[in-house]
Amino acid sequence: MCTNGASPLDLDALRLLIDVARHGSFAEAARARATDPSSVSRIIAGLEAALGFRLFQRTTRRLTLTEAGALYLDRATPLAESLEEAADEARANARGPVGTLRLTTSVAFAQIRLAPLLAEFRVRFPALKLELLATDAKLDLVAERVDLAIRLAPEAGNDFIGRKLFAARYRVVATRAYRQAAPALDRPEDLRRHRCLRFILPEFRSRWMFRDAAGLVTEVPVDGDITLSNALVLHGCALAGLGPALLPEWLVGADLAAGRLVDCFPMLEAGGGSFDSAVWLLYPSRKYLPNKVRVTVDFLTTLLKK
């Protein structure tokens, strides 16, 4: 064993080795862990000393696994997973889910749908810490070590499992005051005469889609002088009476019920690029799903469907 305590059977050192290999950089692995690069370098150096061979080939531009390092990593990764599984099961048996769970979703969904659930989450899982990454940027879930993500579309590829939480129905909404003062807004085609509030994504920005009970689809080009990248700000502009907006029902449901907003076309389905929008829960595809992830998936699946 080396002087800094890093050992071939040290689970934290093995996890760090896997992270460094994935990122290809001590600095990036340190940033993802919110630690100092020198600490990462020191632990890897200690692991190399304990093993008796170099794990990485270092140059000024690149960090790559040596042949021995690649062989060791290939065998050590399942070992690290087994050690983590054993520790996780033992902790769960003794105290329930523990550790830190990293969850990401959009700013709007975090505020409207997740924030009201956090008090119950704390009561159910008192030993589990939550890091909620509320951002409208599409994070690299692996690089950011995200345990769970809530997205409006399933992730492509085999690295993640997608579970549909609920269908995301959209509405074209406006205030009563706006409708009384603005040109008629009785049919989707009337939107051509309005300065619509538009979301910046391509499928919501230039055309809105409508479908009637018989399945007839109408696409209407929309224009406007306000285009926004945040659904909460778009929602606020609609409430301020600045024009009609296409927004998800989970965001405007309370406003429709209270009369703060009205559904301009209640008999029609509305959408951006599709009528099949849904909210998805994504988590890494692994042989073993940590207890903290498993219980959170069950918690969110149950409460978000209400």
Number of C-alpha atoms within 10 A of each C-alpha: 13 14 9 11 13 23 21 17 14 14 18 14 20 23 15 20 23 18 21 23 19 13 16 16 20 21 17 17 24 20 14 14 15 9 12 13 16 12 12 21 17 13 21 23 19 21 26 19 18 16 16 9 13 17 25 22 12 13 8 5 6 10 17 16 18 15 13 13 20 15 12 15 19 12 11 20 15 12 15 20 18 15 14 17 17 12 13 20 14 12 15 15 11 9 11 18 25 16 13 14 18 18 22 25 23 20 17 19 21 19 14 14 14 18 12 11 15 12 10 11 18 13 9 14 17 13 14 16 16 15 12 17 17 15 15 15 10 10 15 9 19 15 14 16 16 20 21 22 24 22 20 17 15 18 16 9 7 9 14 19 17 21 15 17 19 16 17 19 17 22 27 27 27 28 22 17 12 17 18 10 9 13 12 12 18 11 10 20 13 13 21 14 14 16 17 24 25 27 22 15 13 11 14 19 21 17 16 22 20 22 16 12 9 6 10 9 14 13 16 16 13 21 18 16 8 15 15 16 12 15 21 18 13 22 23 11 18 25 21 15 17 17 22 30 23 26 27 21 17 17 20 24 16 12 17 17 10 10 12 18 24 21 21 20 16 11 11 21 18 26 25 22 16 12 16 11 17 17 20 22 24 25 23 20 12 11 10 12 15 18 19 20 19 13 16 19 16 10 15 17 17 11 12 13 10 7
